[in-house]
Amino acid sequence: MKIYISGEYFERSEAKVSVFDHGFLYGDGVFEGMRVYGGKVFRLRDHIERLWESAKGIALEIPIDAGNMEKAINDTLSVNEIKDGYIRLIVTRGEGTLGLDHYLCHDPQIIIIADKLALYPIELYNAGLEIVTASTIRVNPSMLNPQVKSMNYLNNILAKIEAYKAGCVEVLMLNSRGEVAECSGDNIFIYKHGVLHTPPPEAGILEGITRRVVMEIATGIGLKVKEAPMTRHDVFTSNECFLTGSAAELIPVVKLDSRVIGDGKPGLITKKLLALFQEETKK
Ligand code: PMP
């Protein structure tokens, strides 16, 4: 495996950043997780745009332009001969002092890791996930907006620890108003009475790129899509529920907090949207 760091490639064991990098010291940086299908990065432009917005949100200037970033990503794929896999793109604040002062960090680092993908096991797609609600609240957008995909994922990690303790692989996070926000690393959708619902950005979510594609596909087949505040009651009483994310694609959810959703099996709309999503990735 060859890892790209700011213009050079390093073997995995040699790929290192400074312990004074504020990405390491403070989680000061931004990242993207992308999928590669048939040698091409899925929705690359959208990921690049979100990365630049995340960087802008934390006043971090990315040291190369979008065109060169795309080239670096594609070159890393070629060097590693990856046709189907996952890419992690990271931009750190760079090396600084032990203080918080971001303006003393003059050399942001760009890191690109291309790897084979570890999806959820296929059995979970067939049977559907059982998830629980975390008592860890999703960070409030007025504190640090979850739309910034920052290197500081502790909020999500604390929730994921709760998932594992409950024997689950994903976990639902509520916002400080008690509404459904998203999962630790996926967005959430429910389907009820012919309408697909998902929480709006104001609920304090990362606006997932898979979420956007699924909304486009659903609209394209004539489904009504509604972004509106959602509570656990809406999930409990929905006909179908599923999660979306670059790594997971679409994965059905059949239980929340031990309560059965719909008939307890992956729903027809979920299966249809997953099939259409997979067609989209082949285009
Ligand atoms: N929410 C969070 C918190 C995430 O980390 C992610 C990405 N893993 C998502 C949602 C899904 O976003 P995307 O579809 O762009 O991968």
Boltz pocket constraint, residues with backbone or C-beta under 6 A from the ligand:
constraints:
  - pocket:
      binder: B
      contacts: [[A, 33], [A, 156], [A, 182], [A, 183], [A, 184], [A, 185], [A, 186], [A, 187], [A, 205], [A, 206], [A, 207], [A, 208], [A, 209], [A, 210], [A, 211], [A, 244], [A, 245], [A, 246], [A, 247]]
      max_distance: 6.0
